[in-house]
Amino acid sequence: MVTFFSANEVAELAMRIEQKGQAFYLLAADEAKDPGAKEFFEFFAEEESRHELFFRDMRDRIGSIEVPPGSDYEEYTQYVMALVDSHDVFNFDYTEAFKDEAFNFEQAVRAAMRFEKDTILLFTELKRMVPDSERKFVEECIDEERKHLRMLAEKLS
């Protein structure tokens, strides 16, 4: 269990999530048989790449941080690590799923929706762990993840 968070660690974690998301979307694009689906997933891969660069820039701008005021340090650390550990992107083997002939576009979109929802939840908590000057930027990423979730949901309706 991690017992200390720095702003750099928060940004590194966010970068890692975005990298994993990009890898998922690139794999989905590679496996897509329909050109429209391929383009759809490539768009999301580019978005994740852009978000990773945002968090990389943030990491370079900020220093150490502390848990939110009024929080029990150990309890809050355990909570955030539980969010990280349960994030779908770290617990679902997308490579294996795409090898399965039954894994189709709808299932890929649903997996992407889980990823985006988990990311929104985690970023909402991480926002509390960065300096005030950086919160608006994290909120912008959360808003973009929400937009992605809506776009994915529209593909299923």
Rosetta blueprint (number, residue, H / E / L):
1 M L
2 V L
3 T L
4 F L
5 F L
6 S E
7 A H
8 N H
9 E H
10 V H
11 A H
12 E H
13 L H
14 A H
15 M H
16 R H
17 I H
18 E H
19 Q H
20 K H
21 G H
22 Q H
23 A H
24 F H
25 Y H
26 L H
27 L H
28 A H
29 A H
30 D H
31 E H
32 A L
33 K L
34 D L
35 P H
36 G H
37 A H
38 K H
39 E H
40 F H
41 F H
42 E H
43 F H
44 F H
45 A H
46 E H
47 E H
48 E H
49 S H
50 R H
51 H H
52 E H
53 L H
54 F H
55 F H
56 R H
57 D H
58 M H
59 R H
60 D H
61 R H
62 I L
63 G L
64 S E
65 I L
66 E L
67 V L
68 P L
69 P L
70 G L
71 S L
72 D L
73 Y H
74 E H
75 E H
76 Y H
77 T H
78 Q H
79 Y H
80 V H
81 M H
82 A H
83 L H
84 V H
85 D H
86 S H
87 H L
88 D H
89 V H
90 F H
91 N H
92 F L
93 D L
94 Y H
95 T H
96 E H
97 A H
98 F H
99 K H
100 D L
101 E L
102 A L
103 F L
104 N L
105 F H
106 E H
107 Q H
108 A H
109 V H
110 R H
111 A H
112 A H
113 M H
114 R H
115 F H
116 E H
117 K H
118 D H
119 T H
120 I H
121 L H
122 L H
123 F H
124 T H
125 E H
126 L H
127 K H
128 R L
129 M L
130 V L
131 P L
132 D H
133 S H
134 E H
135 R H
136 K H
137 F H
138 V H
139 E H
140 E H
141 C H
142 I H
143 D H
144 E H
145 E H
146 R H
147 K H
148 H H
149 L H
150 R H
151 M H
152 L H
153 A H
154 E H
155 K H
156 L H
157 S L
